[in-house]
Amino acid sequence: MVESMQYEKMLDRLYLSLPEETKTKERFEMPEVKSLVQGPKTFIKNVSVILKAIHRDEKHLVKFITKELGVPTAYAEGRIVITGKFSEKNLNNTIQNYIKQYVLCKECNKPDTKFTEINGIKMIKCEACGAVTPTKPL
């Protein structure tokens, strides 16, 4: 009985130490990509909303999109400029791949992660469960 009470107290203390955003039961929902094709270029117009949702730097996302699509990509005037014509479905799939590889925790599947470097290796550290996993280099 005493052990059970101590266990409950430890669970309560652990729960109180979690970041507020991890305590909600809401699912992580990625905003849909809003794009515009003009001539030979595609523009992701709502990149600031996407970056805010995933808590990542635009440079890393642009580098991933460049590698994933195999075309020159740049960040200018608050939007991503992609050389070539791409559908919103294709861009949404690309962003989803980025989220799976570089945002969601591999252990608890929550988006409460950030990049950290340990011994020169770029890692993803989860603020929800504390897991640390290496990332694939870009």
N, C-alpha and C positions, 0 to 999 in steps of 0.2 A: 504494500500500500504506500509506504514512504517512498519507494523507488518510483512508483507511478506518479506521485505528486512532483518529485524532482524532475522527472521527464517532462511533465506538462509545463513546469516553470521554464525549463530550457527551451521548449518549443515556443512558448510565449515570447521569451527573450529573443530568439532567432527571428520570429515573425516581426517583431518591433524593429529589428535592425535592417530589414529589407528596404530598398528604395521604394518610395510611394508608388511609382509607376508600375512596379511589379506586383503590387497587391490587388490590382483590379483584375477582374475576370475577363475583360474585353480582349478580343482577338486583335492581333496586329493586322491592320488593313492598309495596304499600299495604295496610294492615290493612283488613279489611272493616268497614263501618259497622255498629254494633249500635245499633238504635233501638227505641223503645218509644212506641206511640201511646196516649195517655191523654186521653179526651174530645176536645176540639178542638185538642190540641197534640201535637207529635211531639218526642221527646227523643233526641238522639244521646248515648248513654251512654259510649262509649269515645273521647271527643274528645281526652283527654290522650294516648292511645296514638297517635292520628292526628297530633296536633300534634308529638309527639316524632319520629315517622317522617319528617315533612316539614320539620321545623325552622322552623316559622312561628308567628307570634303569633296568638292566638285572635281578636283584634279584626279582623284582616285577613280571616281565614277567615269569620267571622260576617258581615262586610260583604259578602263575595262571595256567600255563601249567600242573604242578604237580597235582593240584586240579582238573582241567578240565579232564585230561586223566586218573587220578587215578593211576599213576605209578611214581616211583622215577625219578626225572629230576635234572640235574645239569648244571652249566655253567663252562666250562673248555676250555682253549686254544682258546678263541674267538668263541666258538660255543656251542650250547645247546646239551647236551647228554640226550637222553630219553631212558629209559629201555623199550624195546618192539619194535615191528615193526609197523610203522605208515606210511601211504601214504602221499604224498605231499598235496593231496586234504583234507585229515583229518587235517593236520597241518595248512593249510591255513584257514580252517573253525575255528579252535581253535584260531588262531591269529585274525581273523575277530571278533570273539566274544569278545576277549580282547579289541580290538579297540572300539567296540560299548559300552562296559561297562566302560572302563578306559581312553579313549583318546578323543573321539568325544564329543563335547559340547551337552548337552541335549536340549539346547535352539536353537542354531543357526547351529548345526551340523558341526562346523568347528573343525579341529584338533589342534588348537592353545590353548592348555590347559596345565596346570601344576598342580601338587599336592600341596595342602596347608593344614594346620591343624588349625582348629578353635575350641577352647574349647575342645581339645582332640579328635575331630572328623575329620577324613581324608576327605577332600573335593577336588573336581575338580574345578579349577578356570579358566574360559575362558578369554584369553587375547584379544579376538576379540570383544565379546559383554559384558563382565564383569559378566556373570552369575556365580553363585557359587552353586554347587550341591553336596550333600553327595555321597560318594562312598560306594559300598558294601564291607564289610571287607573280606579279604582273609583268 
